Amino acid sequence: MKAVVILAAGMGTRLYPLTEEKPKTMVEVGGKPILEWQIEAYISSGISSNNIHVVLGYKHEMVEEFIKSKWPNINVVLNFEYEKTNNMYSLLLALKKLEKTDVIVSNGDCIYDPEIVREFVLGDNRNAIACDVGKYNEESMKVVVKSERIIHISKEIPEKDAFGLSIDLYRIASKDLNAFKEIVKEIVEENPKLWAEVALDKLLKLTEFYPFDIKNRKWIEIDDMRDLELARNLF
């Protein structure tokens, strides 16, 4: 069994004024909200809606109503501290509800070609990070690969060392879930304002992670108005 966690609690301040009235995940691309793209991709890949957990915060009532109107069995997790925390805190809230399962984690401001999600979901059960191989930009998380294993993930990795970009799509195998939960819990207790990838980077030092090549297929992380325009052209 695989469970999915979608991290969608943020305010999306760089998309103001669009996000004054709605959270970023409800901004439309191609006639439907960003969040709907992800949920549809997971469900069409065989993930049952009752195994999907969406963490909400900013204007959560609007998103919760939308989710329940279309997929009443999806689990909604509320981060009431969204203004004072980051997505690792949201991840911890969801992980507390999960046991003995492979977990797929994605950021709720991304849109992926559904084939990326399908292959990632239907692939093996190894720890994995979906990667746009050979690509580089300053804003995204990058990964370092050595002997076919991912050994480092960070925004600060220089281009000469980068294998490619992380597309904010991760799989944690059930055998490593408890270790990951402990790492996340320890970091959040010390600093609740860090990215989930900080915890992931620590897990990389303890167990094997492998890159999943998205084979140049389409994806985008939507942070600002320029990204939104690109997304509307891509999708």
Residue, then its C-alpha position, 0 to 999 in steps of 0.5 A: m500500500k502507498a499513502v500520499v501526502i500533499l503539502a498545501a498549507g502555505m499562503g502563496t504571498r508571491l502570487y498576490p493579489l490572486t492569493e488575497e482571496k484564495p490559497k495558491t493551491m486553488v489558483e487555476v491552471g488550464g481551467k482547474p485548481i493546481l491541487e486538482w491536477q495532483i489529486e487527479a494524477y494520483i487517483s488515475s495512478g491507482i491511489s485510493s482517495n482514502n489514502i491521500h492526505v492533504v495538509l491545509g492552512y491558509k484559507h483552509e475552509m475553501v480548499e476543504e469544501f472543494i476537496k469534500s465536494k469532489w473526493p469526500n474520502i480524502n483526508v484533510v489535515l489542518n496546520f493552524e500554525y501555517e503563518k509561523t511554520n514551514n512545510m516540514y511542520s505540515l509534513l509532521l502533522a500528516l506523518k503522525k497519522l501514517e504507519k507501516t506504509d510507503v509514503i509519497v510526498s509532494n508540494g501542493d504548488c506543483i503540476y506534473d505530467p500525469e505520466i510522471v506520477r503514474e510511473f512514480v506510483l507504480g514503480d518499485n518501493r525503494n526510496a526515491i526522489a523524482c529528478d529533472v536530470g541535467k537541469y539547473n536553476e537557483e530556486s529549486m532543490k538540487v540533488v547530488v548522485k554518487s554511485e547511482r545513489i542520491i547523497h545530498i539534496s539542497k538549494e545550495i548545491p552548485e551547478k558543477d555538482a548537481f545531477g539535476l533538479s528535485i521536482d518536489l516528489y518523494r517516496i519514503a519506503s515503509k522500512d524507513l518511515n519511522a526513522f524519517k518521522e523521528i528526524v522530522k520530529e526532532i528538527v521541528e522541535e528545534n526549528p519549525k520554519l525549515w523545509a521538509e528537504v532538510a529532514l530528507d537530507k538527513l535521511l539520505k545519510l542513513t539509508e539508500f535513495y535513488p533518482f527517478d528520471i522524469k525523462n524530460r516530461k513536463w512539470i512546474e513549481i508555481d511560486d510567482m506570477r511568472d511561474l503561473e504564466l509558464a504553467r498556463n502555457l505548459f498545461 
